[in-house]
């Protein structure tokens, strides 16, 4: 399970549920502005639970199909190396934070050189490779 908690709502993703993969809870905690510690009280708000309908598809299969499509067509992928690096950097910072009792850890993104385009490569047909065509 995975929780994403905001100040007004919380989303819970349950990867083992067959029907209710995502639940959105309209709940929150209010902190009134006060200058006096004795007056400080948290207020809890409980609202509706929304369960959006999501057609289930195998995530790894979708990812692989998208990758193959990009290779075949030359299209840019939805997520590039920089986005992948950002995710890994955030996960590393979260792990480091957990190791140190939850202290804040900055997310550091290394500076990468601009990628150089790959050289043009001629594509050989299956017949040129000595393979029978798949018809």
MARNU-976634 format. One record per residue: residue number from 0; x, y, z of N, C-alpha, C, O, CB in turn. Coordinates in nm, 3 decimals. Last residue first. Glycine has a CB too. Layout:
<sites>
(NUM (X Y Z) (X Y Z) (X Y Z) (X Y Z) (X Y Z));
...
</sites>
This chain:
<sites>
(134 (0.496 -1.302 -4.182) (0.370 -1.265 -4.247) (0.259 -1.352 -4.197) (0.145 -1.336 -4.239) (0.380 -1.277 -4.398));
(133 (0.798 -1.218 -4.121) (0.687 -1.266 -4.038) (0.557 -1.220 -4.100) (0.512 -1.108 -4.073) (0.698 -1.216 -3.891));
(132 (1.049 -1.332 -4.343) (0.958 -1.227 -4.298) (0.842 -1.288 -4.222) (0.795 -1.397 -4.255) (0.906 -1.144 -4.418));
(131 (1.339 -1.503 -4.233) (1.212 -1.507 -4.307) (1.123 -1.396 -4.254) (1.121 -1.369 -4.134) (1.142 -1.645 -4.293));
(130 (1.658 -1.353 -4.242) (1.545 -1.405 -4.166) (1.421 -1.406 -4.253) (1.403 -1.317 -4.336) (1.522 -1.322 -4.037));
(129 (1.876 -1.227 -4.344) (1.862 -1.369 -4.371) (1.751 -1.434 -4.291) (1.749 -1.556 -4.274) (1.991 -1.438 -4.343));
(128 (1.883 -0.962 -4.325) (1.950 -1.034 -4.218) (1.942 -1.185 -4.238) (1.995 -1.262 -4.157) (1.889 -0.997 -4.084));
(127 (1.726 -0.892 -4.534) (1.868 -0.859 -4.543) (1.949 -0.931 -4.435) (2.068 -0.957 -4.452) (1.888 -0.708 -4.531));
(126 (1.479 -0.972 -4.430) (1.534 -1.044 -4.546) (1.684 -1.018 -4.560) (1.760 -1.109 -4.594) (1.460 -1.003 -4.675));
(125 (1.436 -0.784 -4.226) (1.457 -0.924 -4.190) (1.518 -1.004 -4.306) (1.599 -1.093 -4.283) (1.325 -0.988 -4.148));
(124 (1.636 -0.493 -4.312) (1.511 -0.568 -4.313) (1.539 -0.711 -4.270) (1.653 -0.756 -4.276) (1.444 -0.565 -4.454));
(123 (1.822 -0.269 -4.115) (1.819 -0.379 -4.209) (1.684 -0.449 -4.199) (1.627 -0.462 -4.091) (1.934 -0.478 -4.182));
(122 (1.861 0.072 -4.091) (1.787 -0.044 -4.045) (1.786 -0.149 -4.154) (1.752 -0.122 -4.269) (1.643 -0.006 -4.003));
(121 (2.151 0.258 -4.023) (2.055 0.210 -4.122) (1.989 0.084 -4.067) (2.054 0.000 -4.005) (2.124 0.182 -4.259));
(120 (2.179 0.507 -3.788) (2.204 0.365 -3.815) (2.102 0.321 -3.918) (1.982 0.344 -3.902) (2.195 0.279 -3.684));
(119 (2.333 0.800 -3.689) (2.231 0.738 -3.773) (2.271 0.594 -3.803) (2.386 0.567 -3.840) (2.211 0.818 -3.905));
(118 (2.435 0.820 -3.346) (2.463 0.826 -3.490) (2.353 0.756 -3.567) (2.288 0.664 -3.516) (2.601 0.762 -3.522));
(117 (2.239 0.995 -3.103) (2.301 0.871 -3.150) (2.329 0.884 -3.299) (2.255 0.951 -3.370) (2.210 0.748 -3.122));
(116 (2.314 1.317 -2.973) (2.230 1.228 -3.052) (2.308 1.105 -3.097) (2.428 1.112 -3.124) (2.173 1.301 -3.174));
(115 (2.416 1.354 -2.636) (2.446 1.372 -2.777) (2.361 1.275 -2.857) (2.339 1.162 -2.814) (2.598 1.352 -2.807));
(114 (2.266 1.513 -2.354) (2.296 1.393 -2.434) (2.325 1.428 -2.579) (2.266 1.520 -2.636) (2.179 1.294 -2.427));
(113 (2.436 1.738 -2.149) (2.330 1.722 -2.248) (2.363 1.601 -2.335) (2.476 1.589 -2.384) (2.314 1.852 -2.335));
(112 (2.542 1.603 -1.836) (2.572 1.666 -1.964) (2.456 1.643 -2.059) (2.386 1.542 -2.051) (2.705 1.610 -2.024));
(111 (2.374 1.661 -1.529) (2.415 1.572 -1.636) (2.447 1.652 -1.761) (2.385 1.755 -1.788) (2.307 1.467 -1.665));
(110 (2.402 1.707 -1.194) (2.398 1.778 -1.322) (2.454 1.685 -1.428) (2.566 1.636 -1.418) (2.478 1.914 -1.317));
(109 (2.198 1.528 -0.962) (2.326 1.554 -1.027) (2.305 1.627 -1.159) (2.204 1.610 -1.226) (2.402 1.423 -1.050));
(108 (1.990 1.651 -0.720) (1.990 1.601 -0.858) (2.125 1.632 -0.921) (2.164 1.748 -0.931) (1.875 1.666 -0.942));
(107 (1.904 1.580 -0.397) (2.010 1.632 -0.482) (2.004 1.567 -0.619) (2.013 1.445 -0.633) (2.149 1.609 -0.417));
(106 (1.693 1.677 -0.157) (1.698 1.592 -0.276) (1.798 1.654 -0.372) (1.779 1.766 -0.421) (1.556 1.576 -0.343));
(105 (1.787 1.692 0.188) (1.764 1.756 0.058) (1.773 1.654 -0.055) (1.851 1.558 -0.050) (1.866 1.869 0.035));
(104 (1.606 1.564 0.451) (1.723 1.539 0.367) (1.697 1.605 0.232) (1.595 1.578 0.169) (1.750 1.384 0.350));
(103 (1.495 1.596 0.782) (1.485 1.640 0.642) (1.618 1.617 0.570) (1.726 1.646 0.622) (1.446 1.790 0.635));
(102 (1.466 1.296 0.981) (1.513 1.434 0.959) (1.505 1.467 0.810) (1.508 1.378 0.725) (1.660 1.452 1.011));
(101 (1.388 1.039 1.045) (1.290 1.127 0.980) (1.337 1.269 0.959) (1.258 1.355 0.921) (1.167 1.129 1.060));
(100 (1.603 0.894 1.153) (1.488 0.930 1.236) (1.391 1.028 1.175) (1.317 1.093 1.249) (1.536 0.985 1.362));
(99 (1.786 0.828 0.956) (1.820 0.930 1.056) (1.698 0.982 1.130) (1.690 1.100 1.164) (1.893 1.045 0.989));
(98 (1.671 0.652 0.781) (1.788 0.607 0.858) (1.823 0.702 0.972) (1.882 0.662 1.072) (1.908 0.592 0.766));
(97 (1.480 0.818 0.662) (1.437 0.711 0.753) (1.552 0.662 0.839) (1.533 0.633 0.957) (1.379 0.594 0.673));
(96 (1.652 0.976 0.503) (1.572 1.037 0.608) (1.526 0.933 0.710) (1.533 0.956 0.831) (1.450 1.109 0.548));
(95 (1.744 0.782 0.323) (1.839 0.848 0.413) (1.766 0.914 0.530) (1.813 0.909 0.644) (1.922 0.954 0.336));
(94 (1.502 0.730 0.191) (1.572 0.623 0.264) (1.670 0.682 0.365) (1.677 0.636 0.479) (1.645 0.530 0.166));
(93 (1.455 0.980 0.076) (1.359 0.925 0.172) (1.423 0.815 0.255) (1.401 0.808 0.376) (1.235 0.871 0.098));
(92 (1.676 0.997 -0.096) (1.662 1.095 0.012) (1.564 1.044 0.118) (1.588 1.063 0.237) (1.614 1.231 -0.044));
(91 (1.616 0.785 -0.270) (1.739 0.781 -0.190) (1.732 0.878 -0.073) (1.777 0.846 0.037) (1.860 0.812 -0.278));
(90 (1.378 0.883 -0.382) (1.376 0.759 -0.303) (1.500 0.747 -0.217) (1.491 0.702 -0.102) (1.364 0.638 -0.395));
(89 (1.478 1.108 -0.517) (1.378 1.125 -0.411) (1.372 1.001 -0.322) (1.362 1.013 -0.200) (1.239 1.154 -0.471));
(88 (1.649 0.981 -0.701) (1.704 1.076 -0.604) (1.608 1.098 -0.488) (1.650 1.106 -0.372) (1.735 1.210 -0.671));
(87 (1.462 0.836 -0.852) (1.564 0.764 -0.774) (1.624 0.855 -0.668) (1.647 0.811 -0.555) (1.676 0.709 -0.867));
(86 (1.322 1.053 -0.966) (1.253 0.955 -0.881) (1.353 0.882 -0.793) (1.331 0.867 -0.672) (1.174 0.854 -0.967));
(85 (1.525 1.176 -1.116) (1.456 1.251 -1.010) (1.385 1.156 -0.914) (1.389 1.177 -0.793) (1.355 1.350 -1.070));
(84 (1.586 0.974 -1.298) (1.687 1.016 -1.203) (1.624 1.092 -1.086) (1.665 1.076 -0.971) (1.793 1.102 -1.272));
(83 (1.348 0.975 -1.446) (1.388 0.855 -1.372) (1.490 0.888 -1.265) (1.483 0.836 -1.153) (1.444 0.750 -1.467));
(82 (1.370 1.229 -1.557) (1.259 1.199 -1.466) (1.289 1.075 -1.384) (1.258 1.070 -1.265) (1.128 1.181 -1.544));
(81 (1.599 1.190 -1.713) (1.600 1.290 -1.606) (1.487 1.265 -1.507) (1.506 1.279 -1.386) (1.589 1.432 -1.664));
(80 (1.518 0.997 -1.900) (1.620 0.963 -1.801) (1.622 1.062 -1.685) (1.644 1.023 -1.571) (1.757 0.957 -1.866));
(79 (1.158 1.041 -1.933) (1.295 1.030 -1.984) (1.391 0.998 -1.869) (1.349 0.977 -1.755) (1.336 1.160 -2.055));
(78 (0.839 0.926 -2.013) (0.933 0.965 -1.907) (1.073 0.942 -1.960) (1.104 0.840 -2.021) (0.908 0.884 -1.775));
(77 (0.736 0.872 -2.262) (0.661 0.961 -2.171) (0.751 1.012 -2.059) (0.740 1.126 -2.016) (0.540 0.888 -2.112));
(76 (0.989 0.880 -2.523) (0.913 0.814 -2.416) (0.842 0.917 -2.328) (0.883 1.033 -2.321) (1.005 0.727 -2.330));
(75 (0.951 0.985 -2.861) (1.009 1.010 -2.729) (0.925 0.940 -2.623) (0.802 0.941 -2.631) (1.019 1.162 -2.700));
(74 (0.959 0.748 -3.134) (0.891 0.848 -3.050) (0.966 0.866 -2.918) (1.034 0.775 -2.870) (0.744 0.806 -3.024));
(73 (1.048 0.552 -3.298) (1.139 0.663 -3.274) (1.077 0.773 -3.190) (1.134 0.881 -3.177) (1.186 0.720 -3.404));
(72 (0.899 0.324 -3.337) (0.857 0.446 -3.407) (0.954 0.562 -3.392) (0.945 0.660 -3.466) (0.723 0.489 -3.357));
(71 (1.031 0.121 -3.189) (0.985 0.097 -3.327) (0.958 0.226 -3.403) (0.992 0.237 -3.521) (0.858 0.014 -3.326));
(70 (1.079 0.242 -2.942) (1.191 0.190 -3.021) (1.150 0.174 -3.167) (1.225 0.210 -3.257) (1.240 0.055 -2.965));
(69 (0.818 0.299 -2.862) (0.913 0.409 -2.882) (1.032 0.364 -2.966) (1.080 0.439 -3.051) (0.961 0.463 -2.747));
(68 (0.716 0.038 -2.842) (0.657 0.131 -2.938) (0.752 0.247 -2.966) (0.767 0.288 -3.081) (0.522 0.185 -2.885));
(67 (0.871 -0.058 -2.631) (0.884 -0.120 -2.763) (0.828 -0.027 -2.871) (0.887 -0.015 -2.978) (0.810 -0.257 -2.767));
(66 (0.771 0.111 -2.425) (0.913 0.111 -2.462) (0.933 0.055 -2.603) (1.003 0.115 -2.684) (0.995 0.029 -2.360));
(65 (0.502 0.032 -2.417) (0.536 0.170 -2.451) (0.683 0.180 -2.496) (0.714 0.248 -2.593) (0.511 0.263 -2.330));
(64 (0.531 -0.233 -2.336) (0.469 -0.203 -2.465) (0.504 -0.062 -2.511) (0.532 -0.039 -2.629) (0.317 -0.220 -2.457));
(63 (0.644 -0.193 -2.080) (0.721 -0.262 -2.184) (0.664 -0.233 -2.323) (0.740 -0.212 -2.417) (0.722 -0.413 -2.158));
(62 (0.429 -0.064 -1.951) (0.560 0.001 -1.961) (0.643 -0.061 -2.073) (0.705 0.011 -2.151) (0.634 -0.009 -1.827));
(61 (0.230 -0.259 -1.967) (0.210 -0.128 -2.031) (0.343 -0.057 -2.052) (0.367 0.003 -2.157) (0.116 -0.041 -1.947));
(60 (0.352 -0.459 -1.810) (0.322 -0.485 -1.951) (0.304 -0.353 -2.026) (0.357 -0.336 -2.136) (0.193 -0.572 -1.964));
(59 (0.361 -0.335 -1.563) (0.487 -0.369 -1.629) (0.465 -0.396 -1.777) (0.548 -0.361 -1.861) (0.552 -0.490 -1.562));
(58 (0.079 -0.304 -1.505) (0.169 -0.190 -1.523) (0.298 -0.223 -1.597) (0.340 -0.148 -1.685) (0.203 -0.131 -1.390));
(57 (-0.198 -0.451 -1.646) (-0.069 -0.485 -1.585) (0.032 -0.373 -1.610) (0.067 -0.348 -1.725) (-0.016 -0.620 -1.642));
(56 (-0.490 -0.266 -1.576) (-0.400 -0.322 -1.676) (-0.266 -0.347 -1.607) (-0.226 -0.271 -1.518) (-0.384 -0.226 -1.801));
(55 (-0.819 -0.194 -1.485) (-0.689 -0.248 -1.446) (-0.615 -0.303 -1.566) (-0.671 -0.377 -1.647) (-0.706 -0.356 -1.341));
(54 (-0.985 0.108 -1.486) (-0.969 -0.020 -1.555) (-0.828 -0.070 -1.529) (-0.731 0.003 -1.548) (-0.997 -0.007 -1.710));
(53 (-1.119 0.244 -1.202) (-0.999 0.242 -1.286) (-0.992 0.106 -1.353) (-0.992 0.003 -1.287) (-0.870 0.271 -1.202));
(52 (-1.334 0.454 -1.038) (-1.325 0.331 -1.116) (-1.204 0.342 -1.208) (-1.191 0.438 -1.283) (-1.455 0.305 -1.198));
(51 (-1.254 0.593 -0.716) (-1.269 0.607 -0.861) (-1.256 0.472 -0.931) (-1.178 0.386 -0.890) (-1.165 0.705 -0.917));
(50 (-1.401 0.639 -0.436) (-1.331 0.524 -0.494) (-1.350 0.532 -0.645) (-1.450 0.483 -0.698) (-1.385 0.387 -0.435));
(49 (-1.396 0.864 -0.171) (-1.421 0.846 -0.313) (-1.337 0.729 -0.363) (-1.217 0.721 -0.335) (-1.390 0.976 -0.394));
(48 (-1.547 0.940 0.127) (-1.445 0.854 0.066) (-1.486 0.833 -0.079) (-1.597 0.790 -0.107) (-1.430 0.716 0.143));
(47 (-1.607 1.258 0.291) (-1.643 1.143 0.208) (-1.520 1.064 0.165) (-1.407 1.113 0.166) (-1.720 1.189 0.085));
(46 (-1.452 1.354 0.598) (-1.549 1.372 0.491) (-1.573 1.243 0.416) (-1.560 1.134 0.470) (-1.502 1.479 0.395));
(45 (-1.349 1.492 0.894) (-1.374 1.365 0.827) (-1.482 1.386 0.722) (-1.591 1.433 0.755) (-1.415 1.253 0.929));
(44 (-1.109 1.682 1.050) (-1.221 1.688 0.958) (-1.231 1.554 0.887) (-1.133 1.506 0.829) (-1.205 1.804 0.855));
(43 (-1.001 1.792 1.367) (-1.002 1.686 1.266) (-1.127 1.700 1.180) (-1.236 1.726 1.231) (-0.996 1.547 1.332));
(42 (-0.797 2.038 1.503) (-0.934 2.000 1.467) (-0.926 1.899 1.352) (-0.854 1.919 1.254) (-1.020 2.125 1.427));
(41 (-0.589 2.087 1.785) (-0.605 2.043 1.647) (-0.751 2.010 1.622) (-0.821 1.961 1.711) (-0.516 1.919 1.617));
(40 (-0.551 2.374 1.978) (-0.614 2.243 1.964) (-0.622 2.210 1.816) (-0.658 2.294 1.733) (-0.755 2.240 2.031));
(39 (-0.436 2.616 2.194) (-0.403 2.539 2.074) (-0.470 2.402 2.079) (-0.448 2.324 2.172) (-0.250 2.524 2.060));
(38 (-0.467 2.751 2.425) (-0.579 2.756 2.331) (-0.556 2.667 2.209) (-0.648 2.645 2.130) (-0.603 2.899 2.287));
(37 (-0.222 2.722 2.552) (-0.341 2.664 2.615) (-0.462 2.661 2.522) (-0.551 2.578 2.539) (-0.376 2.741 2.740));
(36 (-0.047 2.875 2.400) (-0.038 2.730 2.394) (-0.162 2.664 2.451) (-0.203 2.559 2.402) (0.086 2.681 2.468));
(35 (-0.142 3.150 2.212) (-0.143 3.092 2.346) (-0.142 2.940 2.335) (-0.227 2.882 2.268) (-0.266 3.142 2.426));
(34 (-0.185 3.254 1.972) (-0.062 3.296 2.037) (-0.044 3.229 2.173) (0.057 3.249 2.240) (-0.060 3.447 2.054));
(33 (-0.306 3.071 1.688) (-0.322 3.122 1.824) (-0.185 3.160 1.880) (-0.083 3.105 1.840) (-0.391 3.017 1.915));
(32 (-0.477 2.933 1.428) (-0.373 3.029 1.461) (-0.401 3.085 1.600) (-0.509 3.139 1.625) (-0.367 3.144 1.355));
(31 (-0.550 2.581 1.422) (-0.592 2.720 1.438) (-0.473 2.809 1.474) (-0.380 2.766 1.543) (-0.700 2.731 1.545));
(30 (-0.515 2.341 1.199) (-0.437 2.398 1.309) (-0.473 2.545 1.320) (-0.430 2.626 1.238) (-0.283 2.379 1.285));
(29 (-0.688 2.048 1.099) (-0.677 2.193 1.101) (-0.596 2.239 1.220) (-0.606 2.183 1.329) (-0.816 2.257 1.103));
(28 (-0.652 1.776 0.895) (-0.629 1.826 1.029) (-0.613 1.976 1.018) (-0.534 2.026 0.937) (-0.504 1.760 1.096));
(27 (-0.875 1.571 0.696) (-0.764 1.661 0.720) (-0.755 1.702 0.865) (-0.841 1.667 0.947) (-0.775 1.783 0.634));
(26 (-1.026 1.399 0.422) (-1.001 1.418 0.565) (-0.884 1.513 0.582) (-0.805 1.532 0.490) (-0.973 1.283 0.637));
(25 (-1.148 1.239 0.203) (-1.160 1.383 0.223) (-1.148 1.409 0.372) (-1.246 1.437 0.440) (-1.296 1.439 0.166));
(24 (-0.964 0.992 0.045) (-1.032 1.030 0.168) (-1.030 1.182 0.181) (-0.925 1.246 0.171) (-0.965 0.964 0.292));
(23 (-0.978 0.780 -0.216) (-0.944 0.918 -0.183) (-1.030 0.959 -0.064) (-1.153 0.961 -0.072) (-0.966 1.014 -0.306));
(22 (-0.837 0.478 -0.317) (-0.939 0.543 -0.235) (-0.890 0.684 -0.203) (-0.774 0.703 -0.166) (-0.970 0.460 -0.104));
(21 (-0.768 0.244 -0.568) (-0.743 0.378 -0.514) (-0.864 0.424 -0.434) (-0.978 0.411 -0.478) (-0.710 0.479 -0.626));
(20 (-0.855 -0.017 -0.616) (-0.712 0.011 -0.615) (-0.680 0.145 -0.547) (-0.580 0.158 -0.477) (-0.658 0.012 -0.758));
(19 (-1.084 -0.210 -0.565) (-1.068 -0.073 -0.516) (-0.920 -0.039 -0.503) (-0.866 -0.034 -0.393) (-1.140 -0.055 -0.380));
(18 (-1.048 -0.469 -0.683) (-1.158 -0.381 -0.722) (-1.130 -0.235 -0.685) (-1.151 -0.146 -0.768) (-1.286 -0.427 -0.656));
(17 (-0.830 -0.609 -0.589) (-0.874 -0.634 -0.726) (-0.975 -0.532 -0.775) (-0.989 -0.511 -0.895) (-0.932 -0.773 -0.738));
(16 (-0.549 -0.503 -0.405) (-0.695 -0.503 -0.419) (-0.733 -0.523 -0.565) (-0.674 -0.462 -0.654) (-0.755 -0.370 -0.365));
(15 (-0.280 -0.470 -0.408) (-0.331 -0.607 -0.403) (-0.482 -0.615 -0.415) (-0.537 -0.724 -0.432) (-0.286 -0.674 -0.275));
(14 (-0.221 -0.199 -0.406) (-0.187 -0.275 -0.526) (-0.238 -0.419 -0.523) (-0.238 -0.484 -0.627) (-0.039 -0.276 -0.544));
(13 (-0.381 0.068 -0.314) (-0.369 -0.069 -0.266) (-0.345 -0.160 -0.386) (-0.438 -0.193 -0.459) (-0.497 -0.114 -0.186));
(12 (-0.329 0.394 -0.226) (-0.319 0.301 -0.337) (-0.294 0.162 -0.280) (-0.196 0.141 -0.208) (-0.207 0.343 -0.438));
(11 (-0.501 0.663 -0.101) (-0.440 0.535 -0.064) (-0.446 0.444 -0.185) (-0.553 0.420 -0.241) (-0.512 0.469 0.060));
(10 (-0.483 1.007 -0.042) (-0.508 0.901 -0.138) (-0.433 0.776 -0.092) (-0.317 0.783 -0.051) (-0.463 0.943 -0.283));
(9 (-0.638 1.264 0.137) (-0.539 1.158 0.141) (-0.579 1.053 0.039) (-0.696 1.013 0.032) (-0.528 1.096 0.285));
(8 (-0.672 1.624 0.167) (-0.715 1.491 0.126) (-0.600 1.392 0.139) (-0.483 1.429 0.150) (-0.768 1.492 -0.019));
(7 (-0.560 1.853 0.279) (-0.705 1.844 0.268) (-0.755 1.704 0.232) (-0.869 1.669 0.264) (-0.754 1.941 0.165));
(6 (-0.286 1.829 0.288) (-0.349 1.898 0.400) (-0.502 1.893 0.393) (-0.568 1.925 0.492) (-0.304 2.043 0.404));
(5 (-0.210 1.487 0.190) (-0.205 1.631 0.174) (-0.274 1.698 0.292) (-0.316 1.630 0.385) (-0.269 1.674 0.042));
(4 (-0.045 1.189 0.135) (-0.122 1.268 0.231) (-0.100 1.416 0.205) (0.014 1.463 0.199) (-0.083 1.232 0.376));
(3 (-0.056 0.888 -0.003) (-0.016 1.024 -0.038) (-0.106 1.115 0.044) (-0.227 1.117 0.025) (-0.027 1.052 -0.195));
(2 (0.050 0.559 0.058) (-0.032 0.672 0.100) (0.029 0.801 0.048) (0.151 0.820 0.053) (-0.046 0.676 0.255));
(1 (0.031 0.229 -0.054) (0.103 0.355 -0.062) (0.005 0.467 -0.025) (-0.109 0.468 -0.071) (0.164 0.378 -0.204));
(0 (0.084 -0.118 0.000) (0.000 0.000 0.000) (0.088 0.124 0.000) (0.202 0.123 0.047) (-0.096 0.000 0.122));
</sites>
